[in-house]
C-alpha cells in the first residue's frame, strides 16, 4: 500500500524543495511530507538516526508511513553509501518503512534530464530558452554547476524555488529514461 505521509531527511533546502515536489508528482494520491534538513551529506550521515527516532513520535502532520533518507553521492558509489547508511540503523525497528537513497552525483542531474522541462518551468520568468541539457545527466561530475550556468544563460538565478518549479514540471518517464537511478527512487515512492 502506498504511503500517506513521508518523512524525508535531506542535505539542504534545495533538496527538500525538489524531493517534496517529486514525491507529490510520483505519489498516486495526495500525501503529506515532513522534511528534515541536515546541511550537507555529513550532516545527514550524522543526524539521520536521530531524525528517524523523532519520526516515531511525529503527530503534528500525520504519523509517518515512510521515511526516506536522501544524500548526493558526489562521485562516490551510491550503493556503497546506501549500505553504510543501512548499517547505522540495522538494529533499529520502526513502525514505518525506512529507505536510504543516494543520488548519482547530485540531485541537480535530474533537473537537467529534459530541456523542455526547464523551459516549461521558466516560461513565466524569461522568454529565453535552454537549447539542450545533457543526454546522460547522472554521469556529470558537477550537475549543479551546469544547471546554474544554463539558468544564468537565460537570465534566471538558481534558487530552491526555481529548483522546485523545474521538479514540478518533470515528466517522470523522460527522467527515468535518462536517469536510471531515478527509477529506483520512483519505485520507493509509489510502492
VMD Tcl script that draws the C-alpha trace (Angstrom):
set ca {
  {0.00 0.00 0.00}
  {1.39 3.44 -0.90}
  {2.32 5.77 1.95}
  {0.10 8.67 3.01}
  {2.89 10.56 4.75}
  {6.62 10.75 4.16}
  {9.41 11.93 6.38}
  {12.37 12.95 4.23}
  {15.83 13.60 5.60}
  {17.91 15.59 3.12}
  {21.05 17.69 2.77}
  {19.60 21.16 2.22}
  {16.71 23.42 1.32}
  {17.06 22.89 -2.42}
  {16.89 19.11 -1.87}
  {13.84 19.47 0.35}
  {12.04 21.55 -2.30}
  {12.88 19.18 -5.16}
  {12.22 15.88 -3.39}
  {8.95 17.18 -1.95}
  {7.83 18.21 -5.44}
  {8.91 14.87 -6.93}
  {7.18 12.82 -4.23}
  {3.95 14.76 -4.76}
  {4.28 14.16 -8.50}
  {5.05 10.42 -8.17}
  {2.53 9.51 -5.47}
  {-0.71 8.02 -6.74}
  {-2.70 10.12 -4.25}
  {-2.35 13.23 -2.07}
  {0.42 12.83 0.51}
  {1.91 14.75 3.42}
  {5.66 15.36 3.53}
  {7.70 16.28 6.58}
  {11.23 17.34 5.58}
  {14.25 17.45 7.85}
  {17.26 19.41 6.56}
  {20.76 18.48 7.73}
  {23.14 20.90 5.95}
  {25.11 18.62 3.68}
  {25.84 14.91 3.39}
  {28.00 14.83 6.57}
  {25.03 16.32 8.44}
  {22.65 13.72 7.05}
  {25.00 10.86 7.91}
  {25.36 12.17 11.46}
  {21.76 13.23 12.16}
  {19.51 10.81 10.31}
  {19.29 8.14 13.04}
  {18.07 10.82 15.48}
  {15.54 12.15 12.99}
  {14.24 8.62 12.40}
  {13.75 8.29 16.15}
  {11.89 11.62 16.20}
  {9.63 10.42 13.37}
  {8.38 7.68 15.72}
  {6.57 10.37 17.68}
  {5.61 12.64 14.81}
  {1.95 13.52 15.08}
  {1.58 17.20 14.11}
  {1.36 16.47 10.36}
  {0.39 12.82 10.42}
  {2.11 9.69 11.64}
  {4.96 8.95 9.24}
  {4.29 5.94 6.96}
  {7.65 6.03 5.19}
  {10.96 7.73 5.87}
  {13.45 8.29 3.08}
  {17.00 9.39 3.86}
  {18.46 11.00 0.73}
  {22.05 12.09 0.02}
  {24.03 13.12 -3.05}
  {26.75 10.60 -3.88}
  {29.05 13.37 -5.17}
  {31.12 10.96 -7.25}
  {31.12 8.12 -4.74}
  {29.43 4.75 -5.28}
  {25.73 5.32 -4.44}
  {25.14 1.69 -3.45}
  {28.08 1.76 -1.03}
  {26.73 4.93 0.60}
  {23.32 3.30 0.94}
  {24.87 0.22 2.54}
  {26.74 2.40 5.03}
  {23.54 4.23 5.95}
  {21.60 0.98 6.36}
  {24.28 -0.31 8.71}
  {23.78 2.69 11.03}
  {20.17 1.71 11.73}
  {20.26 -2.04 11.07}
  {19.36 -2.99 14.63}
  {16.54 -0.48 14.99}
  {12.89 -1.26 14.27}
  {10.36 1.34 13.24}
  {6.60 1.25 12.75}
  {7.14 2.90 9.36}
  {9.17 1.85 6.33}
  {12.71 3.27 6.23}
  {14.59 3.65 2.96}
  {18.00 5.12 2.27}
  {18.84 6.54 -1.12}
  {21.94 8.06 -2.70}
  {21.52 10.10 -5.88}
  {24.20 9.55 -8.52}
  {26.40 12.65 -8.13}
  {23.77 15.30 -7.23}
  {20.04 15.92 -7.37}
  {20.52 18.64 -9.99}
  {21.33 15.90 -12.53}
  {17.64 15.02 -12.51}
  {16.69 18.64 -13.18}
  {18.92 18.55 -16.28}
  {17.28 15.50 -17.82}
  {14.95 17.36 -20.16}
  {15.42 20.88 -21.56}
  {11.67 21.08 -22.26}
  {11.05 20.69 -18.54}
  {13.40 23.56 -17.73}
  {11.77 25.72 -20.40}
  {8.21 24.97 -19.21}
  {9.18 25.80 -15.64}
  {10.90 29.06 -16.64}
  {8.34 30.32 -19.18}
  {6.94 32.90 -16.74}
  {10.41 34.12 -15.71}
  {12.06 34.62 -19.11}
  {11.40 34.38 -22.82}
  {14.82 32.81 -23.37}
  {15.05 29.05 -23.73}
  {17.53 26.35 -22.84}
  {18.55 24.64 -26.09}
  {19.84 21.38 -24.62}
  {20.91 19.86 -21.37}
  {22.77 16.55 -21.32}
  {21.98 13.07 -22.70}
  {23.14 11.26 -19.51}
  {22.96 13.79 -16.67}
  {23.71 11.30 -13.88}
  {27.21 10.90 -15.32}
  {28.01 14.60 -14.98}
  {30.64 15.27 -12.30}
  {29.14 18.68 -11.33}
  {25.47 18.85 -12.38}
  {24.69 21.74 -10.01}
  {27.31 23.91 -11.68}
  {25.98 23.08 -15.16}
  {22.40 23.83 -14.11}
  {23.48 27.15 -12.61}
  {25.30 28.03 -15.86}
  {22.31 27.09 -18.02}
  {19.94 29.15 -15.91}
  {22.32 32.11 -15.77}
  {22.49 31.91 -19.57}
  {18.75 32.54 -19.77}
  {18.82 35.19 -17.05}
  {17.50 33.15 -14.12}
  {19.16 32.70 -10.73}
  {19.20 29.17 -9.33}
  {17.17 29.14 -6.12}
  {15.24 26.50 -4.18}
  {12.03 27.91 -5.66}
  {13.38 27.57 -9.21}
  {14.55 24.02 -8.46}
  {11.07 23.10 -7.17}
  {9.41 24.68 -10.23}
  {11.57 22.54 -12.52}
  {10.82 19.41 -10.46}
  {7.08 20.11 -10.65}
  {7.29 20.12 -14.46}
  {9.35 16.93 -14.79}
  {7.93 14.10 -16.83}
  {8.84 11.03 -14.73}
  {9.06 8.82 -17.83}
  {11.54 11.13 -19.55}
  {13.51 11.42 -16.33}
  {13.58 7.64 -15.83}
  {14.78 7.19 -19.41}
  {17.79 9.46 -18.89}
  {18.50 8.80 -15.19}
  {18.47 5.11 -14.24}
  {18.88 5.84 -10.51}
  {15.67 7.89 -10.62}
  {13.74 4.70 -11.43}
  {14.73 3.27 -8.04}
  {13.59 6.44 -6.30}
  {10.27 6.42 -8.15}
  {9.64 2.81 -7.13}
  {10.24 3.71 -3.48}
  {7.68 6.48 -3.55}
  {4.83 4.65 -5.22}
  {5.34 1.13 -3.98}
}
mol new
graphics top color blue
foreach p $ca { graphics top sphere $p radius 0.5 }
foreach p [lrange $ca 0 end-1] q [lrange $ca 1 end] { graphics top cylinder $p $q radius 0.2 }
display resetview
